[in-house]
Amino acid sequence: MIKGLKDPRVGFVTVTGVEVTPDLHLARVYFTVFGDDKQRKDSQKGLQSAVPFLRRELAKRLRMRYVPDLLFQFDASLEYGNRIESLIRDIHESDSHDERDPDDN
């Protein structure tokens, strides 16, 4: 956990993955956030504005010659996964209703 990031726009953020370019000059940081679309956008703006602070913190911890630039991108895979799970559940419920014995009504 990095202390000192006090931007009120940044909500409950979870980093879900990081992809670093082979030359180590760019790191795409994928994140999710608890909340609605406005909170997602606000958190992304807050994170992006905190890049200089975050790079300084990373430089202290990584001891690398060059710290990659950070690009924050929302990871929608959890939302997609939840939607697919919901659709599958609906299909199973529909199938179970269709398979009921007509004499059970």
C-alpha positions in Angstrom: 0.0 0.0 0.0 1.3 3.4 -0.9 0.5 6.1 1.7 0.3 9.7 0.8 -2.1 9.4 -2.2 -4.9 11.6 -0.8 -6.8 12.6 -3.9 -10.5 12.4 -3.0 -11.4 11.4 -6.5 -9.6 8.0 -6.1 -12.2 5.6 -4.6 -11.8 2.0 -3.6 -9.3 0.9 -6.4 -8.0 -2.5 -7.0 -5.1 -3.1 -9.4 -5.9 -6.2 -11.5 -2.8 -6.3 -13.7 0.1 -4.5 -15.1 1.7 -4.8 -18.6 5.1 -3.3 -19.1 6.5 -2.6 -22.5 9.7 -4.5 -23.4 11.7 -1.3 -23.2 10.3 -0.6 -19.7 9.2 2.9 -20.7 5.4 2.4 -20.3 3.4 0.4 -17.8 -0.3 -0.1 -18.4 -2.0 -0.5 -15.0 -5.4 -2.1 -15.1 -7.7 -1.4 -12.3 -11.3 -1.8 -11.1 -13.1 0.4 -8.7 -16.1 -0.1 -6.5 -18.8 2.2 -7.6 -20.6 3.6 -10.6 -19.3 5.0 -13.9 -18.8 8.4 -12.4 -16.6 7.0 -9.7 -14.6 5.0 -12.2 -13.9 8.1 -14.3 -13.1 10.2 -11.2 -10.7 7.5 -9.9 -9.0 7.2 -13.3 -8.5 11.0 -13.4 -7.2 11.0 -9.9 -4.8 8.1 -10.5 -3.6 9.7 -13.7 -2.9 13.0 -11.9 -1.0 11.1 -9.3 1.4 9.6 -11.8 4.4 11.8 -10.7 3.9 10.9 -7.1 3.5 7.2 -7.9 6.6 7.1 -10.1 8.6 8.7 -7.2 7.3 6.1 -4.8 8.1 3.3 -7.3 11.6 4.7 -7.9 12.3 4.5 -4.1 11.2 0.9 -4.0 12.3 -0.6 -7.3 15.8 0.9 -7.5 15.7 0.9 -11.3 17.5 3.2 -13.6 14.3 4.2 -15.3 10.8 4.0 -13.9 8.1 3.5 -16.5 5.5 6.0 -17.2 2.1 4.9 -15.9 -1.1 4.7 -17.9 -4.2 3.7 -15.9 -6.9 1.7 -17.8 -10.1 0.5 -16.4 -10.4 -3.3 -16.4 -14.0 -4.2 -17.4 -13.3 -8.0 -17.3 -15.0 -8.3 -13.9 -18.1 -6.6 -15.1 -18.2 -8.8 -18.3 -17.7 -11.9 -16.1 -20.5 -10.9 -13.8 -22.8 -10.3 -16.8 -22.0 -13.7 -18.4 -22.5 -15.4 -15.1 -25.9 -13.7 -14.7 -26.9 -14.7 -18.3 -25.9 -18.4 -17.6 -27.9 -18.4 -14.4 -30.9 -17.0 -16.2 -30.6 -19.7 -18.9 -30.4 -22.5 -16.2 -33.4 -21.1 -14.4 -35.4 -20.9 -17.6 -34.4 -24.5 -18.5 -35.4 -25.8 -15.1 -38.8 -24.1 -15.5 -39.3 -25.6 -18.9 -38.4 -29.1 -17.7 -41.0 -29.1 -14.9 -43.6 -31.8 -15.2 -46.9 -30.3 -16.4 -48.7 -32.3 -13.7 -46.8 -30.3 -11.0 -48.8 -27.1 -11.8 
